[in-house]
Amino acid sequence: MDTTSGLCPPAPENLDVTTVTAGNGADDMVRIELQRLGAGSAPGPTAPDLLDLSRPTQGFVKLAEDIGVAPRRVHTADELALARRGTLIEPGPAPH
């Protein structure tokens, strides 16, 4: 996630939206830009650490709670489909 600004407006504005955040632990946009610049094939010794977002662990669930919406954590495609169906039934963002 580049910024939290995409998550913030729905709660105070009571917008009926669903936001899906996927935490993959890496900043792929920066990696792609390094490759475009020609640095992707032989990055410096610290470059991989700069792209690793797994430390510290990103707390998207806690972030959503802090913003004022009810988060759902899923780990599989089936769980995502079930959570998505729930968002179609409940107006969002659902306060926690």
N, C-alpha and C positions, 0 to 999 in steps of 0.2 A: 504494500500500500504506500503510495507516495505521500499522501496527507490524510488527515482525519476529516478534512472538510467535506468529503462526500458522505460521511456518516452524521455529521452534526445537524444539518438543517431539518431532517425529517421529524425529530422529536419535538423541538419547541414549536415548529410550524404545524405539527400534527398531520403531516403529509401521509397519504396512503401509498407508501412505497415499500419495496423490498430491496434490501442491499445484500448482495452476496459477496463475501470476502474470502478469498482463498489464500491461506498462508502456506507458501511453499518454502519459506526459509532462505530465499535467494533474491537478489535484485537482478533479474534477467535483463531489464532495460539497460542497465549500465554495462552488463556483459556484452550485449549486442552492440552497444555504441563502441566499446573497446575493440570489438572485432572489426567494425566498420573503419576504425582508425588504423587498423593493422596491428593493434596491440594484443588482440585476442589469442593469437597463436603462441606468443612468447611474453606473457605479462611479467611484470616485476615480481619479486618474492612476496611482497605484501598485498598485491592486487587481489588474489583470491579471498583473503580475509576481509577486504573491503566490500566484497560482493556477498559475503556470508551473513545472512540476517537471522541465523538461528541462535545467536548469542547477543543479548539475552533473549529468552523466549518471548515472542510477541503475544500479548494477552488480548486478542481481539474480543473474546467473550467479556472480559472485564471492561474493556474500552466501551463496548456497546452498553453494558450496564451503567457505566459512569455517565454516558451521554443521555441515558434515559429510555433505552429501548430493550425489549426482551430478546436476548440472543439465543441462538440454537447452534450447538456444536455438532457437526456430523463428520463421519469418517468414511462413509461409503456412498456410492451413487444412489443406492436404495434409500439410505437415510436422508440424502439431499432431496430426493423426489418426495418423500413423505413430508419433510419440512416445508418444501415448496408448496405442496397441496395445502398445508396449514396456513400459509400466508395468503392463499387465495380466499380462504374462508374468513380469516380474521382481518379486520381493517388494520393497517399498520401506520406508523410503528406502534407495536403493542407496548404499553408501559409495563415496567417490571414491578 
